Amino acid sequence: MEFLNKLFKDKFAKCAFIILAVLYFVILFADFISPYTSTYSNRDMAYAPPSKIYTIDEKGKLSLPYTYNYVRQYDSSLMQTVFKQDRSKKYYLKIFPKAEKHKILGIIPTSRHLFGTENGGQIYLLGTDINGRDVFSRLLYGGRISMTVGFLALFIVFPIGLLYGGISGYLGGIIDTLMMRFAEATMAIPSFYLLIILAAILPSGMTSVQRFSLIVVILALIGWAGFARVVRGMVLSIKEEDFVQAEKVMGASKLRIILKHILPQTTSYVIIAMTLSIPSYILAESGLSFLGLGIQQPDASWGNMLKEAQEFTNILYRPWLLTPGALIFVAVLSFNLLGDAIRDILDPKSENKYTR
């Protein structure tokens, strides 16, 4: 509680924490919150603009929220397809309407969604893409990959880096030298070019999720080296402390001393490093998917959704396709702000900043 109190004293960190909490909540319940399922597509509504929601009727009186369906037409004067509202019928927004079947958290089957319209109505809060898929719904489904893929790498990077750096720093001597030279050789591998090569040679029969998961695992197997070097430096100083020497005198094994007494002393740095490393994996997924090397269509991720917005005409006339880029920016910035605040709190030199 004391840690949280200090964290929330920083207004930027508090905002970042709230934003990340909201993002993870909505992607966790994406099936329920989104008005459409991940497989929904309506080719007749390709590149439809965001639906307009009205709360005032034609007479100027307050009304329940409603919308109109779009009708696709060809404008000969503009020589392009345009969307116009069909004002012949209103479609009122409903809470918990029945729609396509799905499973909440992948367990609870239901056909209820958080919001929607009456039968026959269509609502696209952020418009649609080239295949007539609801951008808002795909943002929620795509966030499951973009916002969680970093944690997959963390489960590999940090255990390996902690144990490797701990053993190297504690044993010292020729073993330390050999282990660090191997780590430096691993760090010299150009990870970005390696990912491009891997993406090209992986079997085409793999699903996009399996494909990118394997790439992330390999990237994590390379990325542990830098973390291990920092841990090793911390262990070199910690192993000279009196409590470690006392354990050695009592006959404790080297592995026990490393795991139980030395590595727990690096907890502060580990927490900070984990928080600050997640954005790099979010950007890695987004960048690879944007280049067509990560998550493949029809599966959604923020990276491959943003790829569609690279066309100049889409930027000018369909700005709603840029929303994945805005979410990537917000998520990465929030993680960085939160990581900076945690670093300041766990740094004894900055303790006065949060106690005055």
LODO-633957 format. One line per field, with one value per residue (C-alpha): residue number from 1; x, y, z. Coordinates in pm, 1 decimal, m for minus. Example, Ala and Ser with C-alpha at 12.3 -4.5 7.8 and 13.67 -1.06 7.14 Angstrom:
REM residues 2
num = [1 | 2]
east = [1230.0 | 1367.0]
north = [m450.0 | m106.0]
up = [780.0 | 714.0]
REM end
This chain:
REM residues 356
num = [1 | 2 | 3 | 4 | 5 | 6 | 7 | 8 | 9 | 10 | 11 | 12 | 13 | 14 | 15 | 16 | 17 | 18 | 19 | 20 | 21 | 22 | 23 | 24 | 25 | 26 | 27 | 28 | 29 | 30 | 31 | 32 | 33 | 34 | 35 | 36 | 37 | 38 | 39 | 40 | 41 | 42 | 43 | 44 | 45 | 46 | 47 | 48 | 49 | 50 | 51 | 52 | 53 | 54 | 55 | 56 | 57 | 58 | 59 | 60 | 61 | 62 | 63 | 64 | 65 | 66 | 67 | 68 | 69 | 70 | 71 | 72 | 73 | 74 | 75 | 76 | 77 | 78 | 79 | 80 | 81 | 82 | 83 | 84 | 85 | 86 | 87 | 88 | 89 | 90 | 91 | 92 | 93 | 94 | 95 | 96 | 97 | 98 | 99 | 100 | 101 | 102 | 103 | 104 | 105 | 106 | 107 | 108 | 109 | 110 | 111 | 112 | 113 | 114 | 115 | 116 | 117 | 118 | 119 | 120 | 121 | 122 | 123 | 124 | 125 | 126 | 127 | 128 | 129 | 130 | 131 | 132 | 133 | 134 | 135 | 136 | 137 | 138 | 139 | 140 | 141 | 142 | 143 | 144 | 145 | 146 | 147 | 148 | 149 | 150 | 151 | 152 | 153 | 154 | 155 | 156 | 157 | 158 | 159 | 160 | 161 | 162 | 163 | 164 | 165 | 166 | 167 | 168 | 169 | 170 | 171 | 172 | 173 | 174 | 175 | 176 | 177 | 178 | 179 | 180 | 181 | 182 | 183 | 184 | 185 | 186 | 187 | 188 | 189 | 190 | 191 | 192 | 193 | 194 | 195 | 196 | 197 | 198 | 199 | 200 | 201 | 202 | 203 | 204 | 205 | 206 | 207 | 208 | 209 | 210 | 211 | 212 | 213 | 214 | 215 | 216 | 217 | 218 | 219 | 220 | 221 | 222 | 223 | 224 | 225 | 226 | 227 | 228 | 229 | 230 | 231 | 232 | 233 | 234 | 235 | 236 | 237 | 238 | 239 | 240 | 241 | 242 | 243 | 244 | 245 | 246 | 247 | 248 | 249 | 250 | 251 | 252 | 253 | 254 | 255 | 256 | 257 | 258 | 259 | 260 | 261 | 262 | 263 | 264 | 265 | 266 | 267 | 268 | 269 | 270 | 271 | 272 | 273 | 274 | 275 | 276 | 277 | 278 | 279 | 280 | 281 | 282 | 283 | 284 | 285 | 286 | 287 | 288 | 289 | 290 | 291 | 292 | 293 | 294 | 295 | 296 | 297 | 298 | 299 | 300 | 301 | 302 | 303 | 304 | 305 | 306 | 307 | 308 | 309 | 310 | 311 | 312 | 313 | 314 | 315 | 316 | 317 | 318 | 319 | 320 | 321 | 322 | 323 | 324 | 325 | 326 | 327 | 328 | 329 | 330 | 331 | 332 | 333 | 334 | 335 | 336 | 337 | 338 | 339 | 340 | 341 | 342 | 343 | 344 | 345 | 346 | 347 | 348 | 349 | 350 | 351 | 352 | 353 | 354 | 355 | 356]
east = [0.0 | 287.7 | 432.0 | 94.6 | 50.1 | 388.4 | 310.1 | m22.2 | 136.6 | 290.8 | 5.6 | 160.9 | 216.6 | m138.0 | m281.2 | m58.2 | m168.9 | m537.2 | m494.1 | m317.5 | m576.3 | m857.2 | m677.0 | m620.1 | m976.8 | m1134.7 | m909.8 | m980.5 | m1354.7 | m1322.4 | m1575.6 | m1841.1 | m1757.4 | m1717.2 | m2044.6 | m1913.2 | m1710.8 | m1358.2 | m1486.2 | m1747.2 | m1719.4 | m1958.1 | m1795.5 | m2076.7 | m1962.7 | m1592.2 | m1435.6 | m1762.4 | m1707.7 | m1780.8 | m2149.1 | m2306.4 | m2504.3 | m2787.1 | m2956.3 | m3183.7 | m3464.7 | m3595.0 | m3816.9 | m3524.8 | m3625.8 | m3407.4 | m3428.4 | m3280.7 | m2950.7 | m3008.9 | m2825.7 | m2893.6 | m2756.0 | m2518.4 | m2603.5 | m2320.4 | m2358.9 | m2145.7 | m2107.9 | m2045.4 | m1944.4 | m1670.6 | m1606.6 | m1587.4 | m1796.7 | m1961.3 | m2168.7 | m2492.6 | m2724.3 | m3055.6 | m3283.5 | m3593.6 | m3550.1 | m3390.5 | m3206.1 | m3197.9 | m2894.8 | m2954.6 | m2767.2 | m2696.4 | m2860.7 | m2855.2 | m2608.5 | m2347.0 | m2261.3 | m1929.7 | m1764.5 | m1674.7 | m1314.5 | m1333.3 | m1545.1 | m1897.3 | m2109.2 | m2352.9 | m2503.0 | m2520.5 | m2292.2 | m2237.7 | m2409.2 | m2552.9 | m2855.4 | m3197.8 | m3229.9 | m3115.2 | m2910.6 | m2536.6 | m2302.7 | m1937.6 | m1790.7 | m1458.7 | m1568.3 | m1467.1 | m1161.6 | m1121.4 | m1300.9 | m1594.3 | m1475.2 | m1555.9 | m1236.0 | m1346.4 | m1402.6 | m1074.0 | m887.9 | m1005.9 | m919.0 | m587.1 | m494.4 | m489.0 | m184.7 | m13.8 | m51.9 | 30.5 | 304.9 | 568.6 | 484.4 | 560.9 | 916.7 | 951.5 | 890.6 | 1197.9 | 1429.9 | 1420.4 | 1457.2 | 1749.0 | 1909.2 | 1875.2 | 2018.0 | 2293.2 | 2403.5 | 2379.7 | 2597.1 | 2851.2 | 2888.3 | 2902.1 | 3152.4 | 3381.6 | 3721.3 | 3757.3 | 3393.2 | 3274.1 | 3500.2 | 3379.8 | 3013.5 | 3035.9 | 3217.3 | 2935.2 | 2677.7 | 2859.6 | 2867.2 | 2492.4 | 2436.9 | 2629.6 | 2366.1 | 2158.8 | 1812.4 | 1609.7 | 1776.2 | 1750.9 | 1376.1 | 1337.0 | 1525.2 | 1319.6 | 993.7 | 1096.3 | 1195.7 | 921.7 | 669.4 | 375.9 | 132.9 | 181.6 | m90.8 | 7.0 | m8.3 | 218.2 | 447.6 | 495.3 | 510.7 | 805.7 | 975.0 | 924.8 | 1067.7 | 1378.0 | 1409.3 | 1386.1 | 1657.5 | 1881.5 | 1765.1 | 1853.1 | 2223.8 | 2203.8 | 1990.2 | 2230.7 | 2526.1 | 2353.1 | 2253.4 | 2611.1 | 2739.0 | 2493.7 | 2587.3 | 2958.1 | 2888.3 | 2616.5 | 2826.2 | 3070.0 | 2797.7 | 2817.0 | 2494.6 | 2630.0 | 2961.1 | 2767.8 | 2576.0 | 2903.2 | 3044.2 | 2728.9 | 2790.8 | 2507.2 | 2546.9 | 2639.5 | 2308.1 | 2113.0 | 2308.1 | 2251.2 | 1878.8 | 1772.8 | 2001.3 | 2160.8 | 1906.2 | 1620.4 | 1836.2 | 1800.5 | 1419.4 | 1398.2 | 1597.9 | 1405.4 | 1069.3 | 1194.1 | 1350.0 | 1032.3 | 816.5 | 1049.2 | 1107.1 | 740.7 | 712.9 | 1001.0 | 812.4 | 492.2 | 686.8 | 857.9 | 524.3 | 377.0 | 677.7 | 699.0 | 323.8 | 332.4 | 600.8 | 394.8 | 632.4 | 429.3 | 58.5 | m109.3 | m461.8 | m736.5 | m604.9 | m592.3 | m307.7 | m245.0 | 54.4 | m118.6 | m422.1 | m195.2 | m47.3 | m368.1 | m325.8 | 7.4 | m166.3 | m182.1 | m549.5 | m646.4 | m466.3 | m654.4 | m1000.6 | m1013.7 | m833.2 | m1009.3 | m763.8 | m489.2 | m641.5 | m417.4 | m114.6 | m263.1 | m320.3 | 36.6 | 164.8 | m55.7 | 34.3 | 410.1 | 406.6 | 204.4 | 446.3 | 744.0 | 586.3 | 495.5 | 842.8 | 1009.0 | 790.6 | 865.4 | 1236.7 | 1220.4 | 1027.2 | 1262.4 | 1569.3 | 1667.4 | 1822.2 | 1484.0 | 1284.1 | 1245.0 | 1059.3 | 764.2 | 774.6 | 769.4]
north = [0.0 | 236.6 | 169.5 | 238.5 | 557.8 | 682.8 | 577.0 | 760.7 | 1080.8 | 1111.4 | 1239.0 | 1113.0 | 766.2 | 759.0 | 847.2 | 587.1 | 319.6 | 399.3 | 398.0 | 60.7 | m83.5 | 25.7 | m110.8 | m450.4 | m463.2 | m396.6 | m643.3 | m907.1 | m871.0 | m787.8 | m1052.9 | m895.2 | m525.7 | m530.8 | m518.8 | m771.1 | m1091.8 | m1125.7 | m1299.8 | m1036.1 | m886.8 | m693.6 | m625.8 | m387.4 | m156.2 | m144.4 | 180.4 | 298.6 | 607.3 | 605.1 | 588.7 | 909.6 | 876.4 | 1120.4 | 1215.0 | 1486.6 | 1404.8 | 1603.1 | 1815.7 | 1928.0 | 1716.9 | 1484.4 | 1125.9 | 790.3 | 745.0 | 629.2 | 602.5 | 552.8 | 285.0 | 382.8 | 324.7 | 282.5 | 486.3 | 591.1 | 965.4 | 1030.1 | 1391.1 | 1284.9 | 958.4 | 765.3 | 562.0 | 757.6 | 661.5 | 838.6 | 788.5 | 617.0 | 840.5 | 638.9 | 438.6 | 499.2 | 228.1 | 284.1 | 180.1 | m99.6 | m225.2 | m599.6 | m683.1 | m1027.7 | m1065.2 | m1314.6 | m1589.4 | m1573.5 | m1684.9 | m1444.0 | m1511.8 | m1808.1 | m1995.4 | m1852.9 | m1892.3 | m1609.4 | m1407.5 | m1083.9 | m790.4 | m472.8 | m252.9 | m268.2 | m165.9 | m300.9 | m582.2 | m466.8 | m179.6 | m129.8 | 62.2 | 129.7 | 351.5 | 384.5 | 297.7 | m12.2 | m134.0 | m247.4 | m577.0 | m415.0 | m521.4 | m304.6 | m120.4 | m73.2 | m446.7 | m535.3 | m288.6 | m480.4 | m820.6 | m695.0 | m551.4 | m902.3 | m980.2 | m641.3 | m582.0 | m932.9 | m1050.8 | m876.3 | m1086.7 | m1403.3 | m1280.0 | m1168.9 | m1522.0 | m1627.8 | m1327.4 | m1265.3 | m1618.8 | m1690.9 | m1351.2 | m1363.8 | m1713.0 | m1665.0 | m1329.1 | m1453.0 | m1758.9 | m1562.1 | m1284.5 | m1512.2 | m1766.7 | m1509.1 | m1598.9 | m1785.6 | m1901.9 | m1541.6 | m1443.0 | m1724.2 | m1667.1 | m1294.7 | m1344.9 | m1576.2 | m1317.7 | m1045.9 | m1267.8 | m1318.5 | m943.5 | m891.2 | m1082.3 | m828.3 | m915.8 | m720.5 | m886.3 | m1222.3 | m1173.0 | m1091.8 | m1409.4 | m1619.8 | m1474.4 | m1573.3 | m1932.5 | m2032.4 | m2285.3 | m2128.2 | m2367.6 | m2204.8 | m1978.0 | m1614.2 | m1643.4 | m1951.2 | m1779.5 | m1464.8 | m1649.4 | m1848.1 | m1529.1 | m1366.7 | m1672.6 | m1661.1 | m1286.1 | m1341.8 | m1606.3 | m1336.3 | m1047.9 | m1204.4 | m1124.4 | m751.2 | m813.3 | m1082.0 | m840.9 | m587.9 | m857.7 | m987.7 | m640.2 | m614.6 | m961.8 | m870.6 | m610.9 | m801.2 | m1116.1 | m923.3 | m827.5 | m967.7 | m1171.4 | m1356.8 | m1428.6 | m1555.3 | m1800.3 | m1929.4 | m1985.8 | m2176.6 | m2415.5 | m2311.8 | m2432.3 | m2186.4 | m2234.7 | m2170.7 | m1851.4 | m1728.9 | m1810.2 | m1729.3 | m1449.4 | m1270.3 | m1262.2 | m1134.9 | m826.6 | m740.2 | m730.2 | m352.7 | m351.8 | m651.4 | m479.1 | m163.5 | m355.3 | m557.6 | m245.6 | m65.5 | m364.9 | m434.5 | m130.3 | m260.3 | m584.1 | m393.8 | m189.5 | m503.8 | m675.0 | m362.2 | m306.3 | m664.1 | m689.3 | m354.5 | m496.3 | m811.7 | m1036.0 | m1076.9 | m1138.5 | m1212.3 | m1136.0 | m1217.5 | m1219.4 | m870.6 | m687.3 | m316.5 | m349.7 | m510.9 | m285.4 | 17.9 | m117.7 | m29.0 | 336.6 | 375.1 | 470.5 | 845.6 | 843.7 | 654.9 | 907.9 | 1192.9 | 1045.2 | 762.8 | 894.3 | 640.5 | 379.8 | 560.4 | 474.1 | 164.2 | 393.8 | 622.0 | 325.3 | 201.6 | 548.5 | 570.6 | 220.1 | 264.8 | 610.2 | 479.5 | 192.4 | 429.4 | 679.8 | 400.4 | 250.0 | 586.9 | 641.6 | 293.5 | 351.6 | 678.6 | 518.4 | 221.6 | 444.9 | 538.2 | 865.8 | 993.3 | 886.6 | 1243.6 | 1328.4 | 1113.8 | 1176.2 | 1555.3]
up = [0.0 | 75.7 | m269.0 | m437.1 | m237.0 | m355.6 | m712.4 | m722.0 | m591.9 | m936.2 | m1153.5 | m1476.1 | m1330.6 | m1195.7 | m1537.0 | m1703.3 | m1455.9 | m1513.7 | m1892.4 | m1889.3 | m1649.9 | m1883.2 | m2190.2 | m2033.9 | m1903.1 | m2242.9 | m2428.5 | m2164.7 | m2223.1 | m2593.7 | m2698.4 | m2477.7 | m2524.8 | m2904.0 | m3100.3 | m3353.8 | m3338.5 | m3472.3 | m3789.4 | m3880.4 | m4229.0 | m4452.5 | m4790.7 | m4888.8 | m4609.1 | m4703.3 | m4578.7 | m4424.8 | m4204.4 | m3830.8 | m3746.8 | m3623.4 | m3302.1 | m3240.4 | m2913.5 | m3054.0 | m3296.1 | m3594.4 | m3370.2 | m3157.1 | m2856.6 | m2653.4 | m2765.2 | m2686.2 | m2875.8 | m3231.8 | m3561.1 | m3930.4 | m4157.0 | m4433.4 | m4798.6 | m5046.7 | m5366.3 | m5660.8 | m5707.7 | m6078.3 | m6018.1 | m5775.3 | m5961.4 | m5637.5 | m5395.7 | m5114.8 | m4811.4 | m4731.1 | m4439.0 | m4501.3 | m4294.1 | m4368.5 | m4049.8 | m3712.9 | m3525.2 | m3151.4 | m2951.9 | m2702.2 | m2399.1 | m2384.2 | m2718.6 | m2870.0 | m3157.1 | m3275.0 | m3028.6 | m2844.7 | m2520.6 | m2242.9 | m2139.7 | m2376.5 | m2121.0 | m2079.7 | m2396.9 | m2465.3 | m2747.7 | m2548.0 | m2621.5 | m2422.3 | m2677.9 | m3026.9 | m3229.2 | m3306.7 | m3558.7 | m3899.6 | m3763.6 | m3806.0 | m3582.6 | m3658.5 | m3387.4 | m3571.3 | m3923.1 | m4119.3 | m4310.1 | m4670.9 | m4595.1 | m4417.0 | m4071.8 | m3771.3 | m3671.7 | m3309.3 | m3259.6 | m3429.2 | m3208.2 | m2902.2 | m3047.8 | m3185.9 | m2847.0 | m2702.3 | m2912.5 | m2913.6 | m2538.8 | m2417.5 | m2651.2 | m2437.6 | m2134.9 | m2332.0 | m2382.8 | m2020.1 | m1894.7 | m2093.5 | m2070.8 | m1697.3 | m1555.0 | m1789.7 | m1738.7 | m1359.6 | m1319.8 | m1578.1 | m1440.0 | m1081.7 | m1142.4 | m1345.5 | m1089.9 | m787.3 | m922.0 | m1083.2 | m1225.5 | m1550.9 | m1540.5 | m1519.4 | m1809.6 | m2034.9 | m1950.7 | m2018.7 | m2349.0 | m2457.5 | m2349.7 | m2545.0 | m2853.4 | m2817.2 | m2787.6 | m3112.8 | m3313.7 | m3513.4 | m3385.0 | m3642.0 | m3942.4 | m3770.2 | m3729.1 | m4097.2 | m4190.8 | m3949.2 | m4076.5 | m4429.7 | m4354.1 | m4109.1 | m4248.3 | m4430.3 | m4261.5 | m3920.7 | m3792.1 | m3750.2 | m3370.8 | m3370.3 | m3617.5 | m3415.8 | m3082.5 | m3215.2 | m3334.3 | m2993.0 | m2817.6 | m3036.7 | m2984.2 | m2609.4 | m2625.3 | m2769.7 | m2552.7 | m2216.6 | m2252.8 | m2181.0 | m1875.7 | m1750.5 | m1771.6 | m1545.7 | m1294.8 | m1292.7 | m1204.4 | m915.6 | m788.3 | m782.7 | m514.8 | m326.6 | m279.1 | m59.5 | 191.2 | 544.6 | 521.1 | 215.7 | 389.4 | 692.1 | 473.6 | 326.1 | 675.4 | 772.4 | 482.2 | 249.7 | m107.7 | m380.8 | m561.7 | m241.0 | m173.8 | m528.9 | m542.8 | m187.8 | m75.0 | m369.3 | m652.6 | m428.4 | m366.8 | m736.5 | m719.4 | m754.0 | m1074.4 | m1213.0 | m1162.4 | m1331.4 | m1620.8 | m1678.3 | m1689.1 | m1929.7 | m2160.1 | m2240.5 | m2474.2 | m2684.2 | m2750.3 | m2831.0 | m3085.5 | m3219.1 | m3281.1 | m3437.3 | m3659.8 | m3784.4 | m3843.2 | m4023.9 | m4253.6 | m4306.7 | m4109.2 | m3790.7 | m3735.1 | m4067.2 | m4184.9 | m4101.5 | m3742.2 | m3596.3 | m3429.1 | m3401.6 | m3632.7 | m3928.3 | m3882.5 | m3908.0 | m4229.5 | m4411.9 | m4314.1 | m4493.9 | m4816.2 | m4864.6 | m4968.2 | m4654.4 | m4435.3 | m4602.8 | m4642.7 | m4385.2 | m4074.6 | m3849.7 | m3983.0 | m3787.8 | m3448.4 | m3398.9 | m3421.8 | m3157.6 | m2925.1 | m2975.9 | m2886.2 | m2575.8 | m2454.0 | m2500.9 | m2341.1 | m2045.0 | m1982.4 | m2000.3 | m1760.2 | m1519.3 | m1541.7 | m1474.8 | m1169.3 | m1032.1 | m1085.9 | m891.5 | m605.2 | m572.3 | m594.2 | m236.5 | m355.8 | m473.6 | m168.1 | m44.0 | m364.0 | m250.3 | 122.9 | 136.3]
REM end
